[in-house]
Amino acid sequence: MALRVGILVASDTRSAGVKQEKCIPEISTFLEENGYVVARTAVCPDELLPLRDTIRDWAQDGTVDVILTSGGTGVSPRDVTPEATRPLLDKEIPGIPEAMRFASFQKTVNAVISRGLAGLIGGVLVINLPGSPKAAVENLAVIHAAMEHIVKKAKGDPSECAPPS
């Protein structure tokens, strides 16, 4: 099953064209090298409603199995990606951001600043990644192997979680 992924970047400067957008190409390369299909991409400003509307629309329109957001997970006044994501989630999956923060903390103490979330909207997995292209890919590398299993389970796969012994 090749998961279809949407990448949504939250950035005032990148959405305005002031700064070059580098997260989408970096994340896309990682995903494609690991057998995923990048089905959609977008860049929007660090604003609650545009972020929330895009995440909700993508989760409902049937074009993606996974939505990866990049950016807006820090503590700056305009970092609102978790606030845009949380009310949409049917189920939060705290282990995903915990694993990402743990792995990131091995590289930088600043990992504790990340407020990223992960969870499900119906059968669509949503994961908030950091806004740095390097950090986004490093975080994704930690958890991507679990994404297919999570999506299958969310869509009702009745098989056992543990491999047969």
C-alpha positions, -999 to 999 in steps of 0.1 A, spaced: 0 0 0 16 33 -11 4 59 12 -7 92 -3 7 121 16 -2 158 17 25 183 28 13 216 43 39 242 52 29 269 77 51 299 71 44 336 68 76 344 49 74 313 26 37 319 18 44 355 9 74 345 -13 99 364 9 118 332 16 123 302 -6 102 271 4 126 242 11 105 219 33 83 205 5 112 194 -17 131 179 12 101 161 27 90 150 -8 124 135 -16 124 115 17 89 103 12 94 92 -25 127 74 -16 107 55 10 78 45 -13 52 71 -5 32 92 -30 32 129 -25 -4 137 -35 -7 174 -27 13 202 -13 5 238 -1 21 267 17 -1 289 39 6 317 64 9 310 101 -28 316 107 -52 295 126 -82 294 101 -63 288 68 -43 260 85 -74 244 100 -95 247 69 -67 231 47 -61 202 71 -99 196 74 -105 198 37 -76 175 28 -88 150 55 -123 150 40 -117 150 3 -102 115 0 -70 125 -17 -46 117 11 -40 91 38 -15 112 57 -12 150 62 22 162 73 24 198 84 57 216 87 62 247 108 43 266 134 51 242 162 73 264 183 66 291 209 66 322 187 34 343 189 24 332 154 32 295 159 -4 281 158 -2 247 140 -10 226 170 -40 249 178 -52 245 142 -48 207 144 -61 197 178 -98 205 174 -99 185 142 -85 153 157 -108 124 165 -80 106 183 -47 120 194 -16 98 191 9 112 216 35 85 210 44 100 176 55 135 188 70 119 220 93 97 198 102 127 175 110 149 205 131 122 222 151 116 190 155 153 184 166 159 220 196 137 214 208 164 189 196 196 205 181 207 238 158 229 218 137 199 209 118 205 242 102 236 225 83 216 199 46 215 205 38 193 175 8 169 177 -2 138 158 -36 120 155 -64 109 133 -92 126 115 -113 96 106 -88 73 88 -63 101 79 -32 105 100 -20 140 107 15 148 120 29 182 129 66 184 119 91 212 127 96 240 102 132 234 95 137 211 64 165 192 81 145 188 114 113 179 95 130 150 77 149 139 108 116 137 127 98 120 99 126 94 96 119 84 133 83 76 128 75 70 91 78 32 94 47 32 117 25 53 93 12 25 71 3 4 101 -15 34 118 -35 42 86 -45 5 81 -57 2 117 -76 36 115 -94 23 84 -105 -8 101 -78 -35 94 -87 -64 118 -53 -81 116 -32 -86 147 -7 -58 155 21 -81 166 39 -102 139 31 -139 142 56 -158 163 
